[in-house]
Amino acid sequence: MSAPYSLREKLAGLFLLAGLAAGLLITVVIGGGHDWFRTYNRYYAIFNNGYGLEPGVKVKFLRTDIGLVTRLELTDNNKVKVHLSIRSDFADRVKTDSVASINSPTFIGSEFIDILPGSARTAMIPEGGQIPAEERKNLSEYVEDLRLDIMLARVEDTMTNVASLTSQLQEPTGPFLGTMSDVRQMTSTVAGGQGTLGRILYDYEAYGKLNQSLDDVNDITGNLSAVSDDLSALSGRLARDLPPIVSRVGTITNQVEQGTRNLPEISRGAREGVRGANQVLESVKRNFLIRGNLPRDPLPETPTVPARQGL
């Protein structure tokens, strides 16, 4: 029979098992954080230059960590073959038209390999295949892209203009100092009570006249306000009284028009009445009973003898 374990031995075994479990748990946690338990696919890319790459450099897909550089080697035609280890869950995104480029957040150092995605319709690169590479630009190419020569020329022109402006400002007879001299002379003239503004500020008589003029302007403004009020009242009265007057004028106009229409008939009746009266008078004149009692027509005057002799 096996000898029974003592309490001390049982406690030692228990602590040993607890330590092994804690170590396993720590290994799982740390390994999960460092992708120890993930599967990876192997690829490679060929560059004309190593660009300071070394094993352990990160591989990124759209600036997201998806793998590491495992090793570098030189090919027979003096190029650098960079071996990449990429997570298997990103393998379906590595297409035949994807591009591997070497980038850096700065111009020097901290390089990483960035995988640019391809189109969704192209085929996947099989494990162990080559990813097309794009060479990294050097400093002269960046300068050419930024057109620093043009920018420097513009900066030089700007500095030249600033220097010219500064020299003009420093000239005693230049626009700035000349203007300041004129301003100084103007202020001294005003302070001495000279000129129109100086007399107004320092001559009490002129100041009093100015105040009197301002008072007159205020009086005129008050009178204008009163006239404006009167005009407003008059316009209200006209607006109230004018419509009845216009209505009466319209009525009178209609009556005049109606009388104008009847005037020809009245005139015609008057002419007919006069004509009838003339006929009656002629008939009376021809009546022998009345004709004898009518006065005779006056004889025309004849010239006297002296008048004839004068003729």
MOMORA-V906521 format. One record per helix or strand. SS is the DSSP state (H for helix, E for strand). FROM is the first residue (numbers start at 1). LEN is the number of residues. If there is no record, write none. Layout:
ss from len
SS FROM LEN
SS FROM LEN
This chain:
ss from len
H 7 27
E 40 8
E 58 4
E 64 11
E 80 8
H 88 6
E 95 1
E 99 6
E 111 6
E 124 1
E 130 1
E 133 2
H 139 8
H 148 23
H 175 17
H 195 8
H 204 83
H 288 4
H 305 6
